[in-house]
Amino acid sequence: MVKYLIRHYVTADFFAEKVVNENEIDTIKNDLKANSIPNGSFSFVMLKGTEKTVRTTYEIYDEKLNDRDKECTSNE
């Protein structure tokens, strides 16, 4: 049986949140210090209803060798 890899390119709105100790930010100067940019230590939650599929592709999937040079089909 042939298997296919389906890939959806999606855009969406997220919020990132993290609980920190008071010594990790400066509330007087409104400085988040190392927390100014969300990274892997933040939890990301997608806002429901904001997702939009930009493009979808599919290609034959070979579990032994996933060759990225295979021709794929897109519905751009």
N, C-alpha and C positions, 0 to 999 in steps of 0.2 A: 504494500500500500504506500503510495506517495504521500509524503508530508510536506506541508508548506509553512514557511515562516511569514507571518503577517506582521507588519510594522506600521503603526499609526504615529504620525508626527502631530503632536497636540500642543496647543497653547492653553494656558489657564492662569487664573489668579490664585495666589497662595498667600498665607501669612505664616511667618516663622516666629516661634516663641521659645523662650528659655527662662527658667527661674535662676536668678543669680543672688549671691550674697551681697550685702550692702557695701562691702569693701571692694567689689569688682566694678562698681560704677561711681561716678561723682555726680550726685544729684544737685549740688550747688551750681556747678558749671554746666550741667546737662550734658555730661560726657559719658558715653557708654564704654569708653576705652576699647578693650579687645572685642567687645560685643557690638561694635558699630556696624559690622557686616555679618549677616548670618552665615554660619558654616555648618559643618556636620554635627556640631553639638546642639543645634537648634532642632526643634520638632517642626515639620512642615505640614500644613493642613491646606488642602485645596478647597477653595470656596465653591460650594455646590452651584452648578448652573453656569460657571464661567468657562468650562472646557469647550474647546473648539478644535475639531480635527482639521488640520491644514492640508495633509496629504496622507495617502495610504499606499503602501507597496506590499507586494507578496512575491515570494520566490520559492523554488523548490528547496527544501531543507534536507541536508544530508548530515545525520548525526555524527558520522565518522569524520567528515571533512566539510566544514562550512566554508566554502570558497566564495569570498566576497566579489569575485569577478563574474559570477553567474549573472545572466541577464535577468532583471526583475521587471515586473509590470507595475506601473504607477497610474493612479487616477487623479493626477494633479489638477 
